[in-house]
Amino acid sequence: MNETKNVGTPQRFSLAARSKSFGYAIAGIAFMLKTQHNAWLHLAASVIVVGLGLYFNVSSADWRWLVAAMVAVWVAETINTAVEYVCDVVSPGYAIAVKHAKDIGAGGVLIAAAGAVLIGALTFWPYLQNG
Ligand SMILES: Nc1ncnc2c1ncn2[C@@H]1O[C@H](COP(=O)(O)OP(=O)(O)OP(=O)(O)O)[C@@H](O)[C@H]1O
């Protein structure tokens, strides 16, 4: 890993470099799944939502809503986790700005999760009524 990598310098496109980047992204997701308890909750919720979707045989239009809601939560959680790691490096000790940064990041996850619950309820409600 090049510690002084210049992010702004144009570089030649390379499929090997792109596939390496893809590998880093997968490693990041795997690390989050291994270490973040909130990610376990999101995984459990995602499994339940997909299970309910299959059980009720929801329409493709409804699958779009469910997938969008789940993706929003996972994206919020990954960004929040990354922010937490950066905060811990920038300021290992207590800092009020870090508290605000972490709390705001957590707030973003909460907003996405609350929206997903609402979308899930609105999507499954008609299927629950019709059995
Ligand atoms: N370095 C720090 N400086 C200031 N406040 C911090 C710092 N680290 C964490 N906090 C704050 O302390 C509180 C608890 O943080 P913590 O990371 O334990 O939250 P949590 O959501 O319970 O964590 P997790 O989801 O990882 O179990 C939060 O309000 C957070 O913003």
PDBQT file of the ligand as one rigid body, heavy atoms in Angstrom, charges set to zero:
ROOT
HETATM    1  N1  LIG A 201     -13.643   9.856  20.854  1.00  0.00    +0.000 N 
HETATM    2  C1  LIG A 201     -14.851  10.262  21.265  1.00  0.00    +0.000 A 
HETATM    3  N2  LIG A 201     -15.026  11.535  21.673  1.00  0.00    +0.000 NA
HETATM    4  C2  LIG A 201     -16.247  11.969  22.061  1.00  0.00    +0.000 A 
HETATM    5  N3  LIG A 201     -17.370  11.226  22.100  1.00  0.00    +0.000 NA
HETATM    6  C3  LIG A 201     -17.256   9.950  21.685  1.00  0.00    +0.000 A 
HETATM    7  C4  LIG A 201     -16.004   9.395  21.264  1.00  0.00    +0.000 A 
HETATM    8  N4  LIG A 201     -16.216   8.100  20.931  1.00  0.00    +0.000 NA
HETATM    9  C5  LIG A 201     -17.526   7.869  21.128  1.00  0.00    +0.000 A 
HETATM   10  N5  LIG A 201     -18.164   8.973  21.584  1.00  0.00    +0.000 N 
HETATM   11  C6  LIG A 201     -19.583   9.143  21.905  1.00  0.00    +0.000 C 
HETATM   12  O1  LIG A 201     -19.904   8.279  22.991  1.00  0.00    +0.000 OA
HETATM   13  C7  LIG A 201     -21.211   7.750  22.824  1.00  0.00    +0.000 C 
HETATM   14  C8  LIG A 201     -21.150   6.231  22.775  1.00  0.00    +0.000 C 
HETATM   15  O2  LIG A 201     -20.262   5.863  21.722  1.00  0.00    +0.000 OA
HETATM   16  P1  LIG A 201     -20.219   4.406  21.162  1.00  0.00    +0.000 P 
HETATM   17  O3  LIG A 201     -19.278   4.390  20.002  1.00  0.00    +0.000 OA
HETATM   18  O4  LIG A 201     -20.000   3.442  22.283  1.00  0.00    +0.000 OA
HETATM   19  O5  LIG A 201     -21.720   4.328  20.621  1.00  0.00    +0.000 OA
HETATM   20  P2  LIG A 201     -22.569   3.050  20.333  1.00  0.00    +0.000 P 
HETATM   21  O6  LIG A 201     -23.568   3.445  19.300  1.00  0.00    +0.000 OA
HETATM   22  O7  LIG A 201     -23.089   2.510  21.618  1.00  0.00    +0.000 OA
HETATM   23  O8  LIG A 201     -21.446   2.105  19.706  1.00  0.00    +0.000 OA
HETATM   24  P3  LIG A 201     -21.642   0.734  18.930  1.00  0.00    +0.000 P 
HETATM   25  O9  LIG A 201     -22.822   0.865  18.027  1.00  0.00    +0.000 OA
HETATM   26  O10 LIG A 201     -20.341   0.640  18.167  1.00  0.00    +0.000 OA
HETATM   27  O11 LIG A 201     -21.805  -0.307  19.998  1.00  0.00    +0.000 OA
HETATM   28  C9  LIG A 201     -21.772   8.354  21.535  1.00  0.00    +0.000 C 
HETATM   29  O12 LIG A 201     -22.520   9.519  21.843  1.00  0.00    +0.000 OA
HETATM   30  C10 LIG A 201     -20.507   8.761  20.762  1.00  0.00    +0.000 C 
HETATM   31  O13 LIG A 201     -20.730   9.852  19.907  1.00  0.00    +0.000 OA
ENDROOT
TORSDOF 0
